[in-house]
Amino acid sequence: MHKILDGIYTIQGLRVGRVYVIQSTDGLTLIDTSVEGAEHGIARDLAHKGYTLKDIRRILITHAHPDHVGALAALVRASSAQVYAHALETPIIRGEKSVTYAPNYRDTAFTRLFSALLGIRGMPSAQVDRIIAEGDSLPEVLPDLQVIEVPGHTYGQVAFYSPARKLLFCGDAVVRFGGRLSLPLAAFTSDMAQAKRSIKKLAALDVETLCFGHGAPITHGASAPLRAFANDL
């Protein structure tokens, strides 16, 4: 695992989708799970720090896309972890509703090839144990961790923010490719105008460390580039 801050890590070696690990007093909390099959890489990386999948107590889901919840079902089976997700993402995670992408998204040979190249396979249904929403506090994870609703990429996407640490996990509200901040991919975004409003909402926060669903975290002075990016939208 790669250390970001004391007690905060990211899993290394995954093909697509960032998985973050938070050390809590009773075990580990994961944020997102990457693609189906990623549980094997997660287990290997946890083992380097002396952990097993059974040490996972909670899994926080930013949004229900296959590159973020693909390995969720397998991880829950291995750990009996409690799953936290927004009410609008929960029926998708449970397999009761289809995944939402852009209104004009079409399942074509190209999109299937693109997914295959990224290692995205399926999205097995999984349980959700706790529904989370704007303003909820998660002290069992970090003393001041807050839930922030950031819809747009999906309708129920959430971010997680610790004011004391100035630490933000933003899901796919913003992505970082080649070191540059970017909008989420249009083909997989339900409402781009709303996504831009969510970025401006996050830019109002005091953020030192910014952890993306895609791309390497910014570990120092994240507010400046985030605000500059939001101002250009």
C-alpha positions, 0 to 999 in steps of 0.5 A: 500500500502507498501511504498518503497520510498517517493511516491513509493509503491507496492500494497499488497495482490495480488496473483501473479505479482507485481504492483507498484504505483508512486505518480505524481503531477497529480495523480497516475501511475501504473507499471503493473496490475497483473492478471485478477480480480486483479483490485478489490484488487488494488482498495481496497489497493489504498483506504487505502491511500485515492485514487480510481481507477479514480486517476490512470492517466497512466499505464506503462507495462513492458511486455505482459504476463497475470500476468502483463496485465490481469487486464489492460482492467478493470483498463482502463475502471475504470480510463481512464488511458493512457497505455504505452507499447513497440511496440513489446508488443502492438499487444499482449495487443490489442489482435491482436497477441498471447502471446509469451513464450518459443519456445518449450512451449506447452499448456498442462493440467499441464501448465493450472493447474499451471496457475490456481493455480496462479490465472491466467485466461484471458488477455482481450484486451486493448488499448495502447496510447503511444509506448515507446522505449529505451531512452525515458524519462517519466518526467510526471511520475518521472523527470528523469524516463527512458525506458530501453529495456530488451528483452529476457523474451519477445521480447519487455520487458522494464524496468524503471530507475530513475538515481537520485533515483537509482531506477529500475523497472525491470519487469521479467528481473530478479525475486526474489524467496525466497530472491534469484535472479533468471532467469525468468522461462524458460517455459515462456521466449522467448529467455533465451540467450538474457534474460541473456544479458539484465541482464548484461545490467541492472547490469551496472546501479547504483541501490540502490532500485530494484523492481521486477515483482515477489518477494519483492523489494531490498530497499538498496544496490541492485547493489551488488547482481545484479552484482554478479548474472550477473557475474555468468551467 
